[in-house]
Amino acid sequence: MVNKNMKNYLEFEKEIKNLEENLDDLKSPFGTEGISEVDTDKIKNTQVQINEKLKETYKNLNSWQKTLVARHEDRPRANFYIKKIFESFTQLSGDRLFGDDKSVIAGFGLLSQKSVLVIGQEKGEDLNSRIERNFGMMRPEGYRKCVRLMQLANRFNIPVITFVDTPGAYPGLGAEQRGQASAIASSIECSMSLTVPNISVIIGEGGSGGAIALASSNKVVMLENSIYSVISPEGCASILWRDQSKSLQAAEAMKLTAKDLLNLGIIDEIIDEPLGGAHRDPNLIAEDIKSALIENLKFFQGMSKNEIYDHRKSRFLKIGRDKGFAKSSQTDSGLGYKEPKYAKIVKNLNKNKFIYVGVIVAAIAAIILFI
């Protein structure tokens, strides 16, 4: 018997699907021969097999498979997390220029009895809501709404929390006519200039400038099976090879998984997902995200506005560098580049290479003479 409420399975989950269908059959007392006794031992053994298969499968996911998990139809969305994590959430709408954008939810709420601004890119849960939410692709009015509320939060010293889940900003003609690029740039500028802590959580797809506009934060946290990249693997494959079938090759080359990005210093933390992905236990992952947000906000307690601003600035300036930018002195308020030790050694060798060569030649000559 097939479960009518069966989950949506990905291509690499076929064996898991078969096992779970068998489990549903075992749990049902109505078999092919009528009412029968439920075999609890078989149920336990099958559940153990499912858990082992899930562990084995999700332990060895490649970049393309993680992309599919990040896009999973049943994956929890921003709206779910907002309802589960924050108390007394009050949604605010409109950019005061054109209209409201349903693809982003924004408002003020309480986290551990402290006020926070919450912004979440929302893809929708079914076909109708996905069309209404424009599949999470924000328009210019959405980014301007975010800028308006971030400036308001900054004025009242309220931290900002963003949930990122978008394939990218909406590329439609109307959006371009209303200044899509300018709106994204303004959102990035606003995020970077805040003097209150801002924390971004990438819960699914973090695609292109549409994601960066809300992820230019003091702390960037990713769920284990989420992705964050400048372009989708399919888009990359189409541009480089004119062949979307090379999406796996593109995904591996782009280093878009949480583990790769943590190693590169682009994100700060990875939140482990339940066995089989966040969609298998949404309540557990919501609790883990809540704990991570509370801990990250505690990090900024006692920091001045300038220290929070400098922390964010230094975080982005050091990406791609060994040491990055730091205070050039205790009295200097600017940021200066701290040169790595190995770079100093190489620089010194290049500068004095003829002297070192001469010393080495003289040493070798002396050794030969004594022999």
Buried (B, 14 or more C-beta within 10 A) or exposed (E): EEEEEEBEBBEBBEBBBEBBBBBBBBBEEEEEEEEEEEEEEBBEEBBEBBBEBBEEBBEEBEBBBBBBBBBBEBBBBBBBBBEBBBEEBEEBBBBEEBBBBBBBBBBBBBBBEEBBBBBBBBBBBEEEBBEEBBBBBBBBBBBBBBBBBBEEBBEEEBBBBBBBBBBBBBEEEEBEEBBBEEBBBBBBEBBBBBBBBBBBBBBBBBBBBBBBBBBBBBBBBBBBBBBBBBBBBBBBBBEEEEEBEBBBBBBBBBBBBBBBBBEEBBBBBBBEBBBBBBBBBBEEBBEBBBEBBEEBBEBBEEBEEEEBBBBBBBBBBBEEBEEBBBBEEEEEEEBEEBEEEEEEEEEEEEEEEEEEEEEEEEEEEEEEEEE
